[in-house]
């Protein structure tokens, strides 16, 4: 439990499907996060290992990255941000 709490503390906001009553790939959960953070989908980058979860994020205007490996995810994220990531 302490390990999970430490990980969750790294995020500005966490939406738990069980508490929100909605889960991916329902587009409402993506919009809930945007609303919670006060940002538009167009300024968001969404990463997931399931394409079915990336599609609604992309449909909302997010830059969606399907993760197939750590290296690929970092390379795609680096390209999307226009900065070099380690």
Buried (B, 14 or more C-beta within 10 A) or exposed (E): EEEEEEEEEEEEEEBEEEEEEBEBBBBEBBBBBBEEEEEEBEEBEBBBEEEEBBBBBBEBBBBBBBBEEEEEBBEBBEEEEEEEEE
